[in-house]
Amino acid sequence: MADKEDKNPENITGAFYVDSQCIDCDLCRETAPNNFTREEDEGYSYVYKQPENDDEREQCIEAMEGCPVEAIGEDGED
């Protein structure tokens, strides 16, 4: 389970985030490319844009549910 106290610093404020457990597997970036991107120097993902419509929200939820290390969280802070 993702820890909102351990969010990667690049995450934009909002409901979805990625924490430091991220292993840079690329699943979230492939599943929700409009919302997740990669921190190139350190090699992990973060949320650069919160979902703005139902399709993006569904993709973020799919990425969260598919994350192999449960590094994606949704804390409801829209």
ABEGO torsion letter per residue (X at the ends): XBBAAABBAABBBEABBBBAABAGAGAAAAABAAABBBBAAAGBBBBABBBABAAAAAAAAAAAAABAAGABBBAGBX
